[in-house]
Amino acid sequence: MTRRFLFVLGSSRSDGNTELLARRAAEQLPAHVDQHWIDLATHPLPDFEDLRHDSDHVRPTEGNVALLLDATLAATDIVIASPLYWYSVSAHVKRYLDYWSGWLRTPGLDFKATLAGRTLWGVTALAHEETEVADPLIGTLNHSAAYMGMRFGGVLLGNGSKPGDVLKDTEALTRAKTFFAQEAPLAHFPYEAQ
């Protein structure tokens, strides 16, 4: 299968440090690899309503929910590009992941089976020098991948607070050059034997 990358931008500002770092990493992908970029700030999702016990789910056919669902199903690689907001993913990204719960229960999608074996990646910029503060964000993405039976390529971390700061983080820019070239292992929950 030809690789198709979906970059889900979760920042509340455009051209922020996380997006800049994600674009630097994406520049390294071979030219034949399809890239689809969706900015959740310009394609907002409505609040997720959990209907799993109340009604049947219907596949969305229009609007941002349909756009994101179709792009997610088509992707071999999903890249969550979210700044570190209060030590986790942004509200935009959390809402997108919440929609996965509904898509799991939508008849005819086979959402979990479709995503199984595909790869989830993360890119984030944080203002701390101590990268351990990003552990909750990394855990969210790893555990989501583990639940879905996906591979997890890890999270590309960069340092930056003011716009453009991440471009001064030479270590992050070096890691970006090979980030998507690494082999992504099957994701596991911490309690599972590997």
Secondary structure, DSSP 4 states (H G I P E B T S, - for coil): ---EEEEEE--SSTT-HHHHHHHHHHTTS-TTSEEEEEETTTSPPPPP---TTTS------SHHHHHHHHHHHH-SEEEEE---BTTB--HHHHHHHHHHHHHHTSTTT-HHHHHTT-EEEEEEEES-S-GGGGHHHHHHHHHHHHHHT-EEEEEEEEE-SSTTGGGG-HHHHHHHTTGGGSPPPBP--TTS--
